[in-house]
Amino acid sequence: MNQKLILEKVIEEVIKLSNNKLNFQEDFERIVSLAIEKNLINELESFSFQAKYITGLLQVIKRRENINDENYSIKMKQELIESYEKLKDLLKILTSNFSPFIQNIFNEKYFQLTQTSLTNLNLLCQDFSYLKFYLNDLKQKKDSN
C-alpha cells in the first residue's frame, strides 16, 4: 500500500474513532502525514502513547482531586511534567521538517508557557489518543492472525 493510501486509511479510521470530533484535525493530519512521509513511525507511535498516557493521567488527577494525599499529588504532578516533556520532545522531532511558517504556528500554539498552549496541547493529546487506540487495534488484529 502506498503512503498516500496508508495516510488516508489512518486518518479515516481515527476520525471514525473520534466520532468526527478531532480537536485539531488539520494539525493531526499534518503530523501523521509527515511522520509517514519521513518514516518517523516509531516517533509517531511514541507520541501517540504519550498523548494517551497524559490524557489518562489527567482523568485520574481530576477524579482524585479531592483526595488530600500529598505524596500521591506530588507523584502524579511529577509524572505529568515528565510526560509533557517527552511529548514536547517528540512533537519537536515530528514537526522539525515542517516549513518555518508552520513550525512557528506550532510553537505559538503548543509550546508557549501559557494556559492556552497547555489547553491546546491537551486537546492535541486527545486527538492522538485516538491514534493510539487505532494502533492498538491494528496490533491486536495482527496478533490474532
N, C-alpha and C positions, 0 to 999 in steps of 0.2 A: 504494500500500500504506500502511495507516495505521501510526502509530508503534508501537502495541502488537504488530502483526504483524511489523514490522521488528525490534523488540526480541526477540521470541520466536525469530525466524529466526536472528538473530545469536548469541544465547545457545545455541540448539540446535546450531548449527554449531561454535561454539568448544568447547563441551563434547565434541562428537564428535571434534574435532581433538586434544583433550587426553586422549582415551581415558577420559573420565569422571573425570579426576584434577585438576580445578582445586583449587588450594590454599585459596583464599578465594572460593568461588563466590558467596556472598551479597554480599560486597563488590564483586566483579566485576559482578554484576547491578545493584547499586545505582548504580555509577559509569556503566555503559553506559546504563542506563535514564534517569538524569538528563541525561546528555550528549545523548541523542536528544531528550528532552523539551524541554531548554533550547537546542537547536540548537548544541551545542558539539562538533560533529562534527570540525572541524579540530583542536581541542584534544585530543579523544579519539584521533584519528589520530596526532598528535604524541606523545601519551602512550604509545600502543602502540609507536611507533617507538623512543622512548627505552627503554622496557621491553625490547624485543627487543635493542637495542644493548647495554644493560647486561648482559643475560643472556649474550649472545655474548662480551662483553668479559671477564666473569668466567670463562667457559670457557677463553678464551685465556690469561688470567692463571694459572689453575690448571694448565693443561698446560705452561706455561713457567716455573713457579715455581722450578724447579731451575737455571734459567739465571741466571748472575751478571752480566748486562749491566745496570749501574746506570742508564745513560741510558734503556734500554728500560723498566726498572721505574718510573722516575720519570715517564716519559711515560704509561705505562699507568695509573698511580695518578692522575695529573692528569686524564686523560680520564675516568676513572671518577668522580672527585669532581665534575667539571663535569656529567657526565651525571646523576648523582644530584641535583644542584641543579636542573637543568632538569626532571627527572622530578617532584621535590617541588613545584616551582612549578606545573607543570601539574596535579598532583594537587590542590593547593590550589584552583586555579581550578575543577576538575571537582567538587570537594566543597563549594564555597562556598555552594551553595544547599541543602545538607542542613540538617536541623534541628540546633540547637545540641547536642542529645544525641548525634546520630550524628557530628557534627563532632568532638566530644570523644573519642568512641571511636576515630575515625580518627587523631586527634592522638596518643593514647596508643599506638595500635597501630603507626603508621607513621612518626611524626615525632619521636619521642624519640631522644636521642643515646645509645641503648643497643644492645647486641648483639641483643637480642630484636627491637627495632624494625627494625634493619637486616636481620635474617633475615626478618622479616615483609615488608619492602619487597622483598627479593629474591624471595620466593615470589609476591608480587603481580606482580612483573615477569615471572615465568614464566607466570602466568595471562594477562597482557596480551600476551605474545609470541605466544600462540596467536591472539589477535585480529589481530595484525599479519599472521600467516600467512593468516588468513581474508580480510583486506582486500586483501592482495597477490593472492590467488586471484581475488577479485572483479574486481580491476583487470585481471588477465590475461584473464579471460573477456570483459570489456567490450572490451578492446583487440583481441581476436581476432574480435569480431563486426563 
